[in-house]
Each structure stands twice: as structure tokens, then as C-alpha cells.
Amino acid sequence: MTATKPLKAVAREKAGKGAARALRREGKIPAVIYGGKKPPVSIALDGHEMFRLLHGGGFKTTVFEIDTGAGVERAIPRDYQRDVVKDTLLHVDFFRVSATSKVHVDVPVHFVNEDKAPGLKRGGVLNIVRHTVEVTTDVGHLPEHIEVDLSGLNIGDSLHASAVKLPEGVAFSIDDRDFTIATIAAPTVPVEAEEPAETEAAAEAADEAEAGEGDKPAEG
């Protein structure tokens, strides 16, 4: 299950695009904490720390205890924006949670036991339909990832949600159909059949034929 991480922030008084750009020039990331029937709180975060957290994995499944300077807010990242050109972080939205809060979160899928899938051993290709799955759970049971077992899958098989063993207290948000998570597809390049080895008898017959050709008198 995910661990709670502390996060240091400072309150920001000014809002708007101009103020946000000024923060970014200072190496900070504007953010907001909302929800929980409380007013939103605008904050600024350290840009280097946010880059590390964002690329460290499990960012959107982590519960942060954010020290705003005026108190500690318990929240999870609900959304974030990046610059489409520079791929830099522009803004983060945090959603307040309590120990009993029910949340809907996209959780990464980790595939295990690929070496126990006959279809992959035969050259099949793992076709991942969903890299993440949305789950519903309380904050205390929020998983960092969902494990999907590939054992026994052959070429042409599909792995559906019903085959996945979820952690305690966790359920798929999609509950009206047995959706597909991955399939084992046939190889994209067929394996060429090996040429049959030339037998010793065939080799000898070929040698004799060549010798016979050499014994023929020349025409003239």
C-alpha cells in the first residue's frame, strides 16, 4: 500500500497567469489544494522536488501531508499540467482526503510471470490494452500498483478484469463489464521453417551424378 509522504509548500497570495509565470521563473510550481468541504488553498512548491516526485513513480497514488505554513493538509494529486513543448510541470491540483475518504484513482498495472506464459515463450507479443486501471478504495488501502499475472496465457488469449486478484478494500471503478487488460498476440514476423538437412545418401547420389557427367565423351 502507498505510504504518506511529507511535502513542504508556501502559501501564494496572488493568482492568475502572470503570477504563475513569475513563480516558475523562480523555480517554483503553482498548485492548489481543494475539496473536503473547505475553501481551496493556493500554494507554491519547489520545482526540483516536484520533478523528482513526478518522475519517481506512483505520483498520483501517493498521499501527501502538505505543510502550507498555516497547517498540514492531507491530499493526493488529482491532476497536473505540463508544457506541451518543454514537457515541464506547470501546475498541480491536490484533493483533500481523510483516513476514510473514498477515492477513484488511476493505478499503474505491473505484469508478472511473463516467463510462465506459454504464448510469450512461443514468440507471442504482449499487447497491453490498459497501462493503468481506475480503482475505487479508501485512502488507507490505496495501492501503488496492481499486479496482473500472465501465468498460463497462450497466443490468442485475453486477460480480463475478472482474472485479476485485487488487494483488500480495492475494487475496479468499472463494474458493469469484464474489460480487457491485455492479450497475447501472434508474432508479427512469422518464424521461417528450417531447411531440411541434406541426407548422406542424397549427397552421395549427387556426387555420382557429377562424376558420371565427367566421364561422358565430349561431343564433336
Solvent accessible surface area in square Angstrom, and as a share of the most:
residue,aa,sasa,rsa
1,M,120,0.53
2,T,23,0.13
3,A,62,0.48
4,T,56,0.33
5,K,87,0.37
6,P,110,0.69
7,L,4,0.02
8,K,127,0.54
9,A,4,0.03
10,V,73,0.42
11,A,65,0.51
12,R,39,0.14
13,E,175,0.79
14,K,157,0.66
15,A,82,0.63
16,G,49,0.47
17,K,163,0.69
18,G,42,0.40
19,A,23,0.18
20,A,11,0.09
21,R,128,0.47
22,A,36,0.28
23,L,26,0.13
24,R,76,0.28
25,R,185,0.67
26,E,116,0.52
27,G,36,0.35
28,K,72,0.30
29,I,15,0.08
30,P,0,0.00
31,A,0,0.00
32,V,29,0.17
33,I,0,0.00
34,Y,72,0.27
35,G,19,0.18
36,G,48,0.46
37,K,212,0.90
38,K,109,0.46
39,P,104,0.65
40,P,91,0.57
41,V,43,0.25
42,S,39,0.25
43,I,0,0.00
44,A,3,0.02
45,L,2,0.01
46,D,69,0.36
47,G,17,0.17
48,H,156,0.70
49,E,49,0.22
50,M,1,0.00
51,F,130,0.54
52,R,145,0.53
53,L,16,0.08
54,L,18,0.09
55,H,98,0.44
56,G,64,0.61
57,G,55,0.53
58,G,24,0.23
59,F,12,0.05
60,K,71,0.30
61,T,2,0.01
62,T,9,0.05
63,V,3,0.02
64,F,2,0.01
65,E,69,0.31
66,I,0,0.00
67,D,49,0.25
68,T,9,0.05
69,G,66,0.64
70,A,102,0.79
71,G,38,0.37
72,V,100,0.58
73,E,23,0.10
74,R,81,0.30
75,A,0,0.00
76,I,1,0.01
77,P,3,0.02
78,R,87,0.32
79,D,63,0.33
80,Y,62,0.24
81,Q,69,0.31
82,R,87,0.32
83,D,36,0.19
84,V,148,0.85
85,V,130,0.75
86,K,152,0.64
87,D,80,0.41
88,T,68,0.40
89,L,19,0.10
90,L,48,0.24
91,H,41,0.18
92,V,0,0.00
93,D,32,0.17
94,F,0,0.00
95,F,50,0.21
96,R,18,0.06
97,V,14,0.08
98,S,55,0.36
99,A,72,0.56
100,T,116,0.67
101,S,26,0.17
102,K,134,0.57
103,V,2,0.01
104,H,107,0.48
105,V,10,0.06
106,D,74,0.38
107,V,0,0.00
108,P,41,0.26
109,V,15,0.09
110,H,88,0.39
111,F,36,0.15
112,V,46,0.26
113,N,52,0.26
114,E,86,0.39
115,D,97,0.51
116,K,120,0.51
117,A,0,0.00
118,P,52,0.33
119,G,0,0.00
120,L,36,0.18
121,K,148,0.63
122,R,154,0.56
123,G,39,0.37
124,G,10,0.10
125,V,66,0.38
126,L,40,0.20
127,N,73,0.37
128,I,54,0.28
129,V,78,0.45
130,R,65,0.24
131,H,125,0.56
132,T,62,0.36
133,V,2,0.01
134,E,71,0.32
135,V,0,0.00
136,T,33,0.19
137,T,0,0.00
138,D,29,0.15
139,V,6,0.03
140,G,52,0.50
141,H,60,0.27
142,L,0,0.00
143,P,4,0.03
144,E,86,0.38
145,H,62,0.28
146,I,2,0.01
147,E,99,0.44
148,V,1,0.00
149,D,74,0.38
150,L,0,0.00
151,S,49,0.32
152,G,53,0.51
153,L,25,0.12
154,N,54,0.28
155,I,48,0.25
156,G,64,0.61
157,D,52,0.27
158,S,49,0.31
159,L,7,0.04
160,H,66,0.29
161,A,9,0.07
162,S,91,0.59
163,A,77,0.60
164,V,17,0.10
165,K,189,0.80
166,L,42,0.21
167,P,42,0.26
168,E,140,0.63
169,G,43,0.41
170,V,14,0.08
171,A,54,0.42
172,F,30,0.12
173,S,34,0.22
174,I,46,0.23
175,D,129,0.67
176,D,115,0.60
177,R,138,0.50
178,D,73,0.38
179,F,14,0.06
180,T,37,0.22
181,I,1,0.00
182,A,1,0.00
183,T,29,0.17
184,I,2,0.01
185,A,43,0.33
186,A,60,0.46
187,P,45,0.29
188,T,121,0.71
189,V,115,0.66
190,P,106,0.67
191,V,131,0.75
192,E,156,0.70
193,A,99,0.77
194,E,164,0.74
195,E,153,0.69
196,P,121,0.76
197,A,94,0.73
198,E,130,0.58
199,T,86,0.50
200,E,134,0.60
201,A,75,0.58
202,A,47,0.36
203,A,37,0.28
204,E,95,0.43
205,A,61,0.47
206,A,46,0.36
207,D,89,0.46
208,E,126,0.56
209,A,62,0.48
210,E,123,0.55
211,A,62,0.48
212,G,35,0.34
213,E,113,0.51
214,G,65,0.62
215,D,121,0.63
216,K,131,0.56
217,P,120,0.75
218,A,102,0.79
219,E,173,0.78
220,G,128,1.23
